[in-house]
């Protein structure tokens, strides 16, 4: 029987250490995935073949790809702890340099055929928040191996369900202030149509050694980058914003605070970028309709300020 995507399941669980897969404890609200196994087969390059090559041996096996999600409160904490690396209560920041990123076990059922991916590292997270839409997340991952049902360390799909609504941008807000402004004091509102934030861990692939055998070793985070893109209908106020934070020769930074919720205002996420440098701004006439302006910026590490802090607030009732 041919398999269909309906009914497919993706679950994850944080591992205590590298090489120790765990049963998943978190259900992911998956809309698609591109996880693949790449098997490199070598060619000796000898001259014995007369028509085609005469040798093809497995040299290396790699796992990589992506997962697309609709963000829900039940897995937001897993996502940001695994993706940023540093946790303090319900707030998440980038792990310091020369610190290993957390690894997870991902269990994926494709139409009932279950695969286990241990030692998964999140390479990047893209958060897409558009007005009148759900908050969408795309993550890029790197794994080590693919296990099938019955293999040693293979895990099964757990009985987990969602009980809370998804995050959406019906009550979202993006605020700004001068760079370095404390989170609580960021108060000026930008009426954006959409805002995208991308967190890239700059992972470096560990070199193959005699000990790694066919598989890859743990990826190493390098220089991180946090970028933000937002779109605003063009106006006099937007033009003044552009002059202040983009054209100004003194290159002032701005603080940004993005907040979105579920249908319950107490279930919300706040993303705070205290020092953003606007790197591009454009707004051109493309027809008779409303003119859109697009801005792009990058979060900087200035002083003791974290370049990004993500706080996941849950309803305590």
C-alpha positions in Angstrom: 0.0 0.0 0.0 1.3 3.4 -0.9 1.8 5.8 2.1 0.4 9.3 2.4 1.5 12.2 4.6 -1.8 12.4 6.6 -1.2 10.9 10.0 2.5 11.3 10.0 4.0 12.2 13.4 7.2 13.9 14.5 8.3 13.8 18.2 11.5 14.8 20.0 13.3 14.6 23.3 16.3 16.3 24.7 19.2 13.9 25.4 21.3 14.1 28.6 24.4 13.5 26.6 25.8 12.6 23.1 25.3 9.0 22.1 22.4 8.3 24.5 19.1 8.4 22.6 15.9 8.8 24.6 12.2 8.1 24.0 10.6 11.3 22.8 8.5 13.4 25.2 7.5 16.3 23.0 5.1 16.3 20.1 6.0 18.7 17.2 3.3 20.3 15.1 4.8 19.3 11.8 3.6 20.5 8.4 6.5 18.9 6.4 10.0 17.6 6.6 13.1 17.1 4.4 15.2 14.9 6.6 17.4 12.7 4.4 20.2 10.1 4.7 23.2 10.7 2.4 25.4 7.7 1.8 28.7 8.5 0.1 30.1 5.6 -1.9 33.7 5.7 -2.9 35.5 4.8 -6.2 39.0 3.5 -6.0 39.7 5.0 -9.4 41.7 2.0 -10.5 42.3 1.3 -14.2 40.9 -2.3 -14.1 37.4 -1.4 -15.3 36.8 -1.6 -19.0 33.3 -0.2 -19.3 32.2 1.1 -15.9 33.9 1.5 -12.5 34.4 -1.8 -10.7 34.1 -0.8 -7.1 31.6 1.1 -4.9 32.1 1.0 -1.1 30.3 3.0 1.6 32.6 5.7 2.8 30.4 7.9 5.0 26.8 8.3 6.1 25.2 11.7 7.0 21.8 12.9 8.2 20.5 16.4 7.5 17.4 18.3 6.4 14.7 20.4 7.9 11.3 20.3 9.7 8.5 22.8 9.1 6.2 23.5 12.1 3.3 25.5 13.3 4.5 26.8 16.7 2.6 25.6 19.8 3.2 26.1 23.5 3.8 22.4 24.2 7.0 22.3 22.2 8.2 25.9 22.3 10.5 25.3 25.3 12.1 22.2 23.7 12.6 24.2 20.5 14.4 27.2 22.0 16.5 25.2 24.5 17.7 22.9 21.8 18.1 25.7 19.2 19.8 28.4 21.3 21.5 26.3 23.9 21.2 28.3 27.1 18.3 28.2 29.5 17.4 30.4 32.6 14.0 29.6 33.9 11.6 30.2 31.0 14.1 32.4 29.0 16.5 31.2 26.4 19.7 32.8 25.1 22.6 31.8 22.8 25.1 29.5 24.5 28.6 31.0 25.0 31.4 30.3 22.5 33.1 26.9 22.8 29.9 25.4 24.4 28.3 22.3 22.9 24.7 22.7 21.7 22.1 20.3 23.2 21.3 17.2 21.1 17.9 15.5 20.7 16.4 12.3 19.6 13.8 12.8 16.8 11.3 10.1 16.0 9.5 10.4 12.7 6.6 8.3 11.5 6.2 8.7 7.7 2.8 7.1 7.0 3.4 4.6 9.8 7.0 3.7 8.9 9.0 4.9 11.9 12.5 6.2 11.9 14.7 7.3 14.8 17.3 10.0 14.5 19.6 10.2 17.5 22.1 13.0 18.4 20.2 15.7 16.3 21.6 19.2 16.5 19.6 22.3 15.5 21.6 24.3 13.0 19.2 27.2 12.5 15.7 28.4 13.4 13.5 30.7 11.2 10.5 32.2 12.9 7.9 33.6 10.5 5.2 35.8 12.0 2.7 37.3 9.5 -0.4 39.2 10.3 -3.6 37.1 10.2 -1.6 33.9 10.2 -0.1 31.3 12.5 3.5 31.6 13.7 5.5 29.2 11.5 8.9 27.8 12.3 11.5 26.1 10.0 14.4 24.3 11.6 17.5 22.9 9.9 19.1 20.0 11.6 22.2 17.7 11.5 22.0 14.2 12.7 24.2 11.1 12.8 22.3 8.0 11.7 18.9 6.7 10.8 17.5 3.8 12.8 14.6 1.6 11.7 12.1 -0.2 13.9 14.0 -3.2 15.6 17.4 -1.6 15.4 19.4 -1.2 18.6 18.4 2.2 20.2 15.4 2.7 17.9 12.5 4.4 19.7 8.8 4.2 19.2 6.2 6.9 18.7 4.8 7.9 22.1 1.1 8.6 22.9 1.3 12.5 23.1 -1.4 15.0 22.1 -1.8 18.7 22.0 -4.3 20.5 24.3 -3.4 24.2 23.6 -4.1 26.4 20.6 -1.2 27.4 18.3 0.5 30.8 18.4 -0.9 33.3 15.9 -0.5 36.9 14.8 -4.0 38.2 15.5 -2.7 40.0 18.6 1.0 40.2 17.8 3.0 43.4 18.4 6.4 44.6 17.4 7.8 47.5 19.5 11.0 49.4 19.2 13.2 51.9 21.1 16.7 53.2 21.1 19.4 50.6 21.1 20.2 49.2 24.6 16.8 50.1 26.0 15.7 47.6 28.7 13.0 45.2 27.6 10.3 46.7 29.9 10.8 50.1 28.4 10.6 49.2 24.7 7.2 50.9 23.9 7.0 52.4 20.4 4.8 50.3 18.2 5.6 49.4 14.5 2.5 48.4 12.5 4.3 45.6 10.6 2.7 43.2 8.1 5.1 40.5 8.9 8.3 39.8 10.9 10.8 37.0 10.3 13.7 36.2 12.7 16.4 33.8 11.8 18.8 32.3 14.3 21.8 30.6 12.7 24.2 28.7 15.0 27.0 28.8 12.4 27.7 25.1 13.0 30.9 23.7 11.8 31.0 20.0 10.7 33.4 18.1 12.8 36.2 16.5 10.8 36.2 12.8 10.2 38.6 10.8 12.4 39.5 7.2 12.9 37.1 7.1 15.8 34.0 8.4 13.9 34.0 5.6 11.4 31.2 6.0 8.8 29.4 8.6 10.8 29.8 12.3 11.7 30.9 13.6 15.1 29.1 16.4 17.0 28.8 19.7 15.1 30.5 22.7 16.7 28.7 26.0 16.9 30.7 28.9 15.4 30.0 32.6 15.0 26.2 32.9 15.5 24.0 35.3 13.6 20.5 36.6 14.4 18.8 38.5 11.6 15.4 40.2 11.5 13.3 41.2 8.5 10.0 43.1 8.7 7.6 44.7 6.2 5.7 47.9 6.8 3.2 49.9 4.7 5.0 53.1 3.6 4.2 56.3 5.4 5.8 59.6 6.7 6.5 57.8 10.0 8.2 54.9 8.2 10.3 57.3 6.2 11.4 59.1 9.4 12.2 55.6 10.9 14.3 54.8 7.9 16.2 58.1 8.1 16.9 57.7 11.8 18.0 54.1 11.9 19.3 53.3 8.4 20.6 56.5 6.7 21.9 58.3 9.8 25.7 58.5 9.6 26.0 57.8 13.3 24.5 54.3 12.7 22.3 54.2 15.8 21.1 50.8 17.0 17.5 50.0 18.0 15.9 47.6 20.4 13.2 45.4 19.1 10.6 43.4 21.0 8.3 40.9 19.2 5.4 39.4 21.1 2.8 37.0 19.9 0.2 34.9 21.7 -2.3 32.0 21.4 -6.0 32.8 21.8 -5.1 33.0 25.5 -3.1 36.2 26.1 -1.3 34.5 29.0 0.3 32.0 26.6 2.8 34.2 24.8 6.3 34.4 23.5 8.5 37.5 23.7 11.6 37.9 21.5 13.9 40.7 22.7 16.8 42.1 20.5 18.4 45.0 22.4 20.9 46.1 19.8 19.8 45.7 16.1 21.7 47.4 13.3 19.5 48.0 10.2 21.4 46.7 7.2 18.9 47.4 4.4 15.7 49.3 3.8 13.7 49.7 0.6 10.3 50.9 -0.5 9.4 51.3 -4.1 6.3 51.9 -6.2 5.2 48.8 -8.0 1.8 49.7 -9.1 -1.3 51.6 -7.9 -1.6 49.9 -4.5 -0.2 50.5 -1.1 3.6 50.9 -1.1 5.5 48.4 1.1 8.7 49.0 2.8 11.1 46.2 3.8 13.7 46.4 6.5 16.5 44.0 7.4 18.7 44.1 10.4 21.2 42.1 12.5 21.4 41.6 16.2 24.7 42.7 17.7 26.6 41.6 20.8 27.3 44.9 22.7 28.6 45.0 26.2 26.8 42.5 28.5 23.6 42.5 26.5 22.5 39.2 25.1 22.0 39.6 21.3 18.6 37.7 21.7 16.5 36.6 24.6 13.4 34.5 24.0 10.9 34.2 26.8 8.2 31.6 26.8 5.3 32.5 29.1 2.8 29.9 30.1 -0.7 30.4 31.7 -0.2 29.4 35.3 -3.9 28.7 35.9 
